[in-house]
């Protein structure tokens, strides 16, 4: 019996030694075949397998060693991940909550100027470019100016944010200022060329009466300049200043209407012009104070060549242009469909727009979570990669893959809560519909509620795509964001066109939903690749 026991121990020892030799040669094996080939390369024969190791064949022995090596690899990976996570100081629940609230509040700040305009319309009946008393023709004019302004400036604002924040991160406000002048100059020229082109096209093919197109172009120019000026302050992270200036501009509209009786067009145009000057003047003041305090103007510095700037920024530009087209294409499709046929090529549809504005509230509440997610991503990225050993790169990637899914779950949960909260809060106003005509008109058409639900669900998927895009931008991979947005935009247009023409105009939102899902899925596939090799994308970003 003792002799048999000695033979078994010897066999186990032999297998253990062979396993260590195989591990030294192949590490974590790809397959049983690789293990079998390695065993044979060590000079072990079939007869040796039976006599020295107690197995019937090399492949039987290879199976055993393969399973054990895989188990060891899993255990090593788990221990490395735990070791890596131990290197991060786990904040208390209170600290995590404070961090979330601080950055969620910062995210809301981006939307507060828009919220202030909604509040102004509710309280005063008008804002910088809206008025409750606009008829559908006037609303069409303003909508034309607003949509074209956002589309024309979207790419420039995206490039502006990327360029200014890049120079600002290295405290080089001189080059940030020079870059801003170049981008704003290109943006203003584009708006001017677009104005002339649209006016001439309308002369040749009269889509609208000359009076309508002229009014629309005035709104387009002023809103475009306002967006470009505010884009500079967003890049400088002066959100509170933007909010204050926008509120001041709204008060100027109020003064012009109630005191000077200038009429809605002139009141809004003067207010927008004043707001643009205040935004631009404040941005100029911030830049000059920073440059003077650091004496950067005395050192000769130049921007990269135009070809280099184009290559660095064109993906950001296309993404920004595509993003705002994505947001408005469903409206364009819905407002150009019937029945009844619209009076002109695109005609404002009040019930549809009310539903979209209602859904926009859900987007405002949920999209602010992205600011928290991106700050949490950046907070530990640099210190963690500095602590991670080369052998822990997979653990590093696994840690952030888990982090990504946590942020995804948080975003989806917050989006669902935002939808329910917004729906029931607004729907509760029905109790006042017999007393307040505006509330009665809001709920008069069932299209409004239908559009709300379709758009709100679409915005959940849009948020997922935006989350992925922000991760890509953080590590300078704009191509992933650009291709995802272009795919979503294409689906949005074609599905929305078919649904709005075959079913009914309100089903243009099906296109928005399909495009948002496409954006989320395509960017999600890129995100899978991104987080699987996060170590590579981190090092290649700098």
Secondary structure, DSSP 8 states (H G I E B T S, - for coil): -HHHHHHHHHHHHHHHHHHHHHHHHHSS-S-HHHHHHHHHHTT--HHHIIIII--SSHHHHHHHHHHHHHHHHHHHHHHHHHHHHHTS----HHHHHHHHHHHHHHHHHHHHHHHHHHHHHHHHSB-SS-BTT--HHHHHHHHHHHHHHHHHHHHHHHHHHHHHHHHHHTT-HHHHHHHHHHHHHHHHHHHHHHHHHHHHHHHHS-SS-HHHHHHHHHHHHHHHHHHHHHHHHHHTT-HHHHHHHHHHHHHHHHHHHHTS---HHHHHHHHHHHHHHHHHHHHHHHHHHHHHHHTGGGS------HHHHHHHHHHHHHHHHHHHHHHHHHHHHHHT--SS--SSSS---HHHHHHHHHHHHHHHHHHTHHHHHHHHHHHHHHHHHHH--GGGHHHHHHHHHHHHHHHHHHHHHHHHHHHHHHHHHHHGGGGGTTT-HHHHHHTSSHHHHHHHHHHHHHHHHHHHHHHHHHHHHHTT-HHHHHHHHHHHHHHHHHHHHHHHHHT-GGGHHHHHHHHHHHHHHHHHHHHHHHHHTHHHHHHHT-
